[in-house]
Every structure is written in structure tokens, then in C-alpha cells.
Amino acid sequence: MTSFLRNIAFIFIMFSSISNAQVFERLPVKFVTEANYYPFEFFSKSKKIEGFDIDIAKAICDQVNLQCSFEHHRFDGLLQTLQFGRYDAAIAALDITKERLKVVDFSDSYYKTAPVFISKEGLQGEFSLAGKFIGVQSNSSNQNYLSLSSKGKSYIVPYFSSQAALEDLKQHKIDAVFADFAVVNNFLSKQSPDTKLVITHTEAVFVTEFSKGYGIAVKKGNNNLRERLNIGLKLIIENGTYKNIYQQYFPSYE
């Protein structure tokens, strides 16, 4: 089964039948994101926030009559902005985890995450990372997972973004980075063979037990918005919009 089909199967089983005939009142929704996680969210050359997540959110909004806008914020404060009512929703490659569900609610998952380690050649396998310095995005579910799984065997180095960690890895300032496969794969595609960086292994336990995939976060108790986002997500899967967006950003994952 291809990556795209796995994502669709993972998402589709969560939904019940929804009628396309539903009429929704126009509602403005302010999204917050952290635009340093290509290809999920990033600043274009014209300084506009773009990416897979943004296109998915826009498509959902079109289906359920939401007037959406997007603003950038540091990743480590995204969920707090929802709690304080500054924004209505957050979309930023946010893993649905038990810890996050204590402070916010999530839509159904729109993407099945696949975190991997990238390191220099020769560091193959989990145990080869013992005693090494591993970069990871600060306050992310990846960092939380590493903190629990490494049990002090590795040195975890938090960064404000995965891109910054990858750049330090390229400069040999750290030994490895833990990030989503799509982010790592895009980074590798732009490097010369001389960098000698490779994907070492994936974390299957993370996928099956720690994260339920990426979801859109909303303030705790905002069931109206959460349910509306879920309806929009189901509709873009049914009408083929999700597939078109997915293929635009991940053409090699078919």
C-alpha cells in the first residue's frame, strides 16, 4: 500500500456519513501556525504563508463556509494562543497526543506522521545514537518522545525549528536530527552527496503508540468548530481535493 493510500485509509475510518447538502453560516476563523517546517508550512518568496497544511486548511474552510486567515507564531507557544483566545485554531504539523489533548481539542487526523532519524553515514540503527547529540524541534511531540525513549542515553538538543537543527547537522555541530520524513526527505533532496547524511531508521513505536497523526487544534470545548473542521476534512477526501493537494506536495510518495 502506498503512503498516500495509507494516509487516506488512516483518515477515512474515523468518519461517518456526512451530507453535502448541509448549509453553514459564514464564520471567520483565525489560524495560527509556525512557518518553518517545509513542506507543511513555510514562507514563500513573497512572504506569504504556504504549505501542505495551509492548503488543506483552506480547502476545508471552503467546504464548510469558514473565512480563514493565517498568522505565524513560535511553535512553543501555539497551544497557549488558543487557550487565551488569541486564535481560533492551530495547524502546524501538530501530533495528536495524550498530553496535548489535556489542554486542547483536535480535529480528526489529516496526515499520518512518520518521524525518522537523519545522521551522518555510519550511524545506522538506534543503539548507534547512544551518547550522541540529537537535534529536535523544541516543545514538539518529537522532543517529548525522545525524552521518554532515550532514557538519558542520548543528549537531546532542542531547536526553535527542525530546519535550524538540520542546518547544524549539516555543519557537524550535532550528530543527528529527529523529524518527520517529509521534512527530512526535502532537506536531503537539496544537499550534495558530499554531505554524507542519510536516514538511519524510523520510529514505528512513535507512529503506533505515541501519536495519532497530525490534527488541527482548537480551544478546549470548542466543539462547534472542531466538528465543522471534521466535516470539511471528510468532504475534501470524498471529492478528491485532499488527493490533489497531497500529490502536489508529496509526488514521490505514491
C-alpha positions in Angstrom: 0.0 0.0 0.0 1.4 3.4 -0.9 2.0 6.3 1.6 -0.9 8.2 0.1 -3.3 5.3 0.4 -2.2 4.6 4.0 -2.9 8.3 4.8 -6.4 8.1 3.3 -7.2 4.8 5.0 -5.9 6.2 8.3 -8.2 9.2 8.0 -11.3 7.8 6.4 -12.1 5.2 9.0 -12.7 8.0 11.5 -15.7 9.4 9.7 -19.4 8.6 9.5 -21.6 9.6 6.5 -22.0 13.3 6.0 -24.4 15.1 3.6 -23.0 17.5 1.1 -26.3 19.4 1.4 -25.5 20.9 4.8 -25.6 24.7 4.9 -23.2 26.5 7.2 -23.3 30.1 8.5 -20.3 32.2 7.4 -17.7 32.2 10.2 -14.3 33.9 10.4 -11.5 31.6 11.7 -8.0 32.8 12.7 -5.4 30.1 12.2 -2.0 30.2 13.9 1.0 28.2 12.5 4.7 28.1 12.7 6.0 28.6 9.2 9.4 27.0 9.4 8.5 23.3 8.7 8.7 22.8 4.9 6.7 21.4 3.2 3.9 21.6 5.8 4.1 25.3 6.4 6.6 27.9 5.2 7.1 31.4 4.0 7.1 31.8 0.2 9.4 34.2 -1.6 6.6 36.8 -1.4 6.4 36.3 2.4 3.1 34.5 2.3 2.4 31.5 4.5 2.1 28.4 2.3 2.4 24.7 2.5 0.6 21.4 2.7 -1.1 22.2 6.0 -2.2 25.6 4.7 -3.7 24.3 1.5 -5.5 21.5 3.5 -6.9 24.1 5.9 -8.1 26.4 3.1 -9.8 23.5 1.3 -11.6 22.5 4.5 -12.7 26.1 5.0 -14.1 26.4 1.5 -16.2 23.3 2.1 -17.8 24.5 5.3 -18.0 28.3 4.7 -15.2 29.3 7.0 -13.4 32.6 6.3 -9.8 31.6 7.2 -6.7 33.7 7.8 -3.2 32.6 8.9 -0.5 34.1 11.1 2.9 32.9 12.2 3.9 32.3 15.8 6.8 30.5 17.5 6.0 26.8 17.8 6.5 26.6 21.6 3.6 28.9 22.2 1.0 27.8 19.7 -1.4 25.9 22.0 -1.3 28.7 24.6 -2.6 31.2 22.0 -5.7 29.0 21.6 -6.2 28.8 25.4 -6.0 32.6 25.7 -8.4 33.1 22.7 -5.9 34.9 20.5 -6.5 32.4 17.7 -9.3 30.0 16.9 -7.3 27.1 15.5 -3.7 25.9 15.1 -2.4 23.9 12.2 1.3 23.3 12.3 2.1 19.5 11.8 0.7 19.0 15.4 0.7 15.4 16.5 -2.4 14.4 18.4 -1.0 13.1 21.7 -2.5 12.3 25.1 -0.6 15.2 26.7 -1.8 17.8 24.2 -5.4 16.5 24.5 -5.3 17.6 28.1 -5.1 21.3 27.1 -6.7 21.5 23.6 -9.1 19.6 21.4 -8.2 18.2 18.0 -9.9 17.6 14.7 -9.7 14.1 13.2 -6.3 13.4 11.8 -5.5 14.7 8.3 -1.9 13.2 8.0 -0.2 10.1 9.4 3.1 11.2 10.7 6.4 9.3 10.1 9.3 10.6 12.2 12.8 9.5 11.3 16.4 10.0 12.3 18.9 11.6 9.9 22.6 11.4 10.7 25.9 11.1 9.1 26.8 7.8 7.3 27.9 5.1 9.7 25.4 5.8 12.5 23.0 3.1 11.4 20.5 1.8 14.0 19.0 3.1 17.2 21.8 2.0 19.5 24.5 3.8 17.5 22.9 7.1 18.6 23.7 6.4 22.3 25.8 9.2 23.7 25.2 11.3 20.6 23.7 14.8 20.3 20.3 14.7 18.7 18.6 17.9 17.5 14.8 18.2 17.6 12.2 20.9 17.5 11.6 22.4 20.9 8.4 21.6 22.7 7.3 19.2 20.0 5.9 15.7 20.3 9.2 14.5 18.8 11.1 16.1 21.7 8.7 14.6 24.2 9.1 11.2 22.6 12.9 11.3 22.6 12.9 12.4 26.3 10.9 9.3 27.2 12.6 6.8 24.9 16.3 7.8 25.1 16.3 7.4 29.0 19.3 9.6 29.2 21.4 7.6 26.7 21.5 10.4 24.2 21.8 14.2 24.6 18.7 15.9 23.3 19.3 19.4 21.8 16.1 21.5 21.3 15.9 23.9 18.4 13.3 26.6 17.6 12.7 24.7 14.3 13.7 21.5 12.6 15.2 23.4 9.8 17.7 25.0 12.2 18.6 21.6 13.6 19.1 20.2 10.1 21.4 23.1 9.3 23.5 22.4 12.4 23.6 18.8 11.5 25.0 19.7 8.1 27.7 21.8 9.8 28.5 18.8 12.1 27.5 20.6 15.2 25.3 17.8 16.3 25.2 14.0 15.4 21.5 13.5 14.3 18.1 15.1 13.9 14.7 13.6 14.7 11.9 15.0 12.4 9.1 14.0 10.1 10.2 12.0 7.0 8.7 14.6 4.6 10.8 17.4 6.2 14.0 15.3 6.2 13.4 14.0 2.7 13.0 17.5 1.4 16.2 18.6 3.1 18.2 15.7 1.7 16.9 16.4 -1.8 18.7 19.8 -1.8 22.0 18.5 -0.5 25.0 17.3 -2.5 26.3 13.8 -2.0 29.3 15.2 -0.2 27.2 16.0 2.9 27.1 12.2 3.5 23.8 12.4 5.5 21.3 9.5 5.5 18.1 8.5 7.1 19.0 5.9 9.6 15.7 4.4 10.8 12.1 5.3 11.6 10.3 5.1 14.9 7.5 2.7 14.5 6.6 2.9 18.1 6.0 6.6 17.8 3.6 6.1 14.9 1.6 3.3 16.6 1.5 4.4 20.2 2.7 8.0 20.8 1.0 9.9 18.0 -2.4 9.6 16.3 -1.3 11.6 13.4 -1.5 15.4 12.7 -4.6 17.2 13.6 -6.0 20.8 13.8 -6.0 22.1 17.4 -8.9 24.2 18.8 -9.6 25.6 22.2 -10.8 23.0 24.7 -14.6 22.7 24.4 -15.0 24.4 21.0 -17.0 21.5 19.7 -18.7 23.6 17.0 -15.5 24.5 15.2 -14.0 21.1 15.7 -17.0 19.3 14.2 -17.1 21.7 11.3 -13.5 21.1 10.5 -14.1 17.3 10.6 -17.0 17.7 8.2 -14.8 19.8 5.8 -12.0 17.2 6.0 -14.3 14.4 5.1 -15.7 16.3 2.2 -12.3 17.1 0.7 -11.3 13.4 0.9 -14.6 12.4 -0.8 -14.4 15.0 -3.6 -10.7 14.3 -4.4 -9.3 17.7 -3.2 -7.2 16.0 -0.5 -5.6 13.7 -3.0 -4.8 16.6 -5.4 -3.1 18.6 -2.6 -1.2 15.5 -1.3 0.2 14.7 -4.7 1.3 18.3 -5.2 3.5 18.2 -2.1 4.4 14.5 -1.9 4.5 13.4 -5.6 7.2 10.7 -4.9 5.2 9.1 -2.0 2.7 7.3 -4.3 
